[in-house]
Amino acid sequence: MTRAGDSLYLTISGAVVGPYDVCPGAATFWAAVAERRVSIRHCADCGRYSHPRQDACENCFSARLDWRTVSGEGSIYSFSTVYRAPRERPTPYCVGLIRLVEGVYLFGGIEPVERAAIGAPVTPLFITTDTQTLLNFHVADGWR
């Protein structure tokens, strides 16, 4: 991803697509991913985590939110295996919704495909290309 002003441009197979408007919270999240960290909003009043970024806590409505680096560990809540992909992307690949131990949900790729299952434990897997770093998830060794 590259940034120009308040817009984000995503590079896919060498082609630049976008722009995607970036709210301040999204920029902070992706900056942490670029540093190979998972960072989530945290309420200073009730201690609850929230994602995607919000201006107030969804639990107590406090505006006292900060960013906390978390482990990125969790489990697969839902997933889909793709066998026919657009463009030249190799298949199969797996994407899914991950429930982090902090209780928030993140979407990302899941590897290896053959071990993806509901409830499978995962850890963060940072994929760095020439232009960006993405957050995917790795199914724990020994699962299935």
C-alpha positions in Angstrom: 0.0 0.0 0.0 1.1 3.5 -0.7 -0.2 6.7 0.8 -1.0 10.0 -1.0 -2.5 12.6 1.3 -5.5 11.0 3.0 -5.9 8.3 0.5 -4.5 4.8 0.4 -3.6 3.0 -2.8 -3.4 -0.8 -2.9 -1.1 -2.6 -5.3 -2.3 -5.9 -6.7 -0.1 -7.8 -9.2 1.8 -4.6 -10.0 -1.4 -2.6 -10.8 -2.3 0.3 -8.5 -5.9 0.4 -7.5 -7.7 2.9 -5.3 -7.7 5.4 -3.8 -9.2 4.1 -0.6 -10.0 6.8 1.9 -8.3 6.1 5.2 -9.7 7.2 8.5 -7.0 8.0 11.1 -7.7 4.7 12.9 -7.2 2.6 9.8 -3.9 4.3 9.1 -2.7 3.5 12.6 -3.8 -0.1 12.3 -1.9 -0.5 8.9 1.2 1.3 10.2 1.4 -1.3 13.0 1.0 -4.1 10.5 3.8 -2.6 8.5 5.9 -3.0 11.7 4.7 -6.6 12.1 2.4 -5.8 15.0 -1.3 -6.2 15.6 -2.7 -3.0 17.3 -6.3 -2.6 18.4 -8.3 0.2 20.0 -8.7 -0.2 23.8 -11.0 1.7 26.2 -9.2 3.3 29.1 -12.4 3.3 31.2 -13.9 -0.2 30.9 -10.9 -2.1 29.4 -12.8 -3.4 26.3 -11.1 -3.8 22.9 -12.8 -2.7 19.8 -12.3 -3.1 16.0 -12.9 -1.7 13.5 -11.8 1.7 14.8 -14.5 3.7 16.5 -14.6 7.2 18.1 -16.2 5.9 21.3 -16.3 2.6 23.2 -19.1 0.4 22.0 -19.5 -0.9 25.6 -19.5 2.2 27.8 -19.4 5.0 25.2 -16.2 6.5 26.6 -14.1 8.6 24.2 -10.9 7.6 26.1 -9.6 5.1 23.6 -5.9 4.3 23.0 -4.1 1.8 20.8 -2.7 -1.4 22.4 -0.4 -4.0 20.7 -1.9 -7.4 21.2 -0.7 -10.9 20.4 -2.8 -11.4 17.3 -3.6 -14.9 18.5 -7.1 -16.3 18.3 -9.2 -18.9 16.6 -11.1 -19.2 13.3 -14.7 -18.1 13.6 -15.6 -18.5 10.0 -13.8 -19.2 6.7 -14.1 -19.8 3.0 -11.8 -21.7 0.7 -11.5 -20.2 -2.8 -11.0 -22.6 -5.7 -11.6 -20.2 -8.6 -10.0 -16.8 -8.2 -10.0 -13.7 -10.2 -6.8 -12.8 -12.1 -3.7 -15.0 -11.7 -3.9 -15.7 -8.0 -2.9 -19.3 -7.2 -5.7 -21.4 -5.8 -6.9 -22.8 -3.5 -6.6 -20.1 -0.8 -8.5 -19.4 2.3 -9.9 -16.3 3.9 -11.8 -15.9 7.1 -12.9 -14.1 10.2 -10.6 -14.6 13.2 -11.8 -14.0 16.8 -8.8 -12.7 18.7 -8.3 -13.6 22.3 -9.2 -10.0 23.1 -12.7 -10.6 21.7 -12.5 -8.6 18.5 -12.8 -10.0 15.0 -10.3 -9.5 12.1 -10.5 -10.6 8.5 -7.5 -12.1 6.7 -6.0 -14.9 4.8 -5.5 -18.3 6.6 -2.6 -20.7 5.9 -2.2 -23.5 5.4 -5.5 -24.1 3.6 -5.7 -27.8 4.4 -5.7 -27.1 8.2 -8.4 -24.4 8.2 -11.3 -25.4 10.5 -13.8 -23.6 12.7 -12.2 -23.2 16.1 -8.6 -23.8 14.9 -6.1 -21.8 16.9 -4.2 -19.2 14.8 -1.2 -16.8 15.2 -0.5 -13.7 13.1 1.4 -14.2 9.8 2.8 -11.1 8.2 3.2 -11.2 4.5 5.5 -8.6 3.1 5.5 -7.8 -0.7 7.5 -5.2 -2.6 4.8 -2.5 -1.7 3.0 -3.6 1.4 2.6 -5.8 4.5 -0.5 -7.8 5.0 -1.9 -9.5 8.1 -2.8 -13.1 7.5 -3.1 -16.0 10.0 -1.3 -19.3 10.4 -3.1 -22.3 11.8 -1.2 -23.8 14.7 1.1 -26.7 14.0 -0.4 -30.0 14.9 -4.0 -28.8 14.4 -5.8 -31.5 12.4 
